[in-house]
Amino acid sequence: MNRSTRSPRPQLEYVDASSDMRDLVHTLFVIRAGEGQTEDIMPAYSAQLFSFVEGAGLIAFPDREVGRSVGITLNAPMLRAAPMLLDGPVLNVGASFTPLGWAAFSGLAADKVHDTAFPANTLLPQESLAPVEAALARCRAGELSPESYCRVIEDMIRQVCRAPNRAPRADHADLVTAIDAWLESAFNPSVGVLYESVDLGQRQVQRLCRRYYGVPPAQLVKRYRAIRAAMLLAHEELSAELRDEVLGAYFDQAHLIHDVRRYTGRTPKSLVKGPLAQDMLDPEGHGQSAKKLRDE
């Protein structure tokens, strides 16, 4: 890690989404970093909106072009962890989408565009971006706080996603709700339980799971299991009972290390050493199924 010209540790602050937006947005956030470059690894996150008030960011997506974030950028869902660089000083304000939120906001299928960065103006019309760009200018001038800017971004997401004909089909939304409930039901839920809980064939469930989550159910639960294990390992204050339950889902230590590395970019022992690693593995930033780790 490049620690030259480092200022104090970068900070990630979560800002709760409004109650009417929780089907679309996991959380809003503010990232701050000082002068110089900070290297870290971005876990396999859901889709994100980044708005750089200051600085810029780079994500080296696996097998794809490097995504550079300057100004307002959209990151499609990530299926693997990827190296990240912050070019500071950085003030980044943004939002993390739910699967339904990304589908309504972008109109793009997760299995077609995963691990890709888009300038916002390539997906959104200027009339949608204009209020956010005006607020970005005010935030850069010190006339609007980052937390207030979060609400401008949230309102833009609301306007886009709630517009006519933007929401996914009702039967698709019902399946996503069922998948989320299945993921919340256990740390390592059986795929068979999901198939039994919905009135759809296995191939249709697999196809729609790819569309909204990027992968079929068997791979999806593997990713969630690894992220949850990493959260427990990175946050020692979580209960020993939860830790034992999650780690017990792995056949052996080698499987645990392999999956945690794939989806977080780190070995279990190194999870607490990165400048943003602990913050990015906070359950608050990974949706309702992850937040259960904190609630229990």
Secondary structure by P-SEA (a helix, b strand, c coil): cccccccccbbbbbbbccccccccccccbbbbbcccbbbbbbcccccbbbbccccbbbbbcccccbbbbccbbbbccccbbbbbbbcccbbbbbccccaaaaaaacccccccccccccccccccccccaaaaaaaaaaaaaccccaaaaaaaaaaaaaaaaacccccccaaaaaaaaaaaaaaaccccccaaaaaaaccccaaaaaaaaaacccccaaaaaaaaaaaaaaaaaacccccaaaaaaaaaccccaaaaaaaaaaaccccccccccccccccccccccccccccccccc
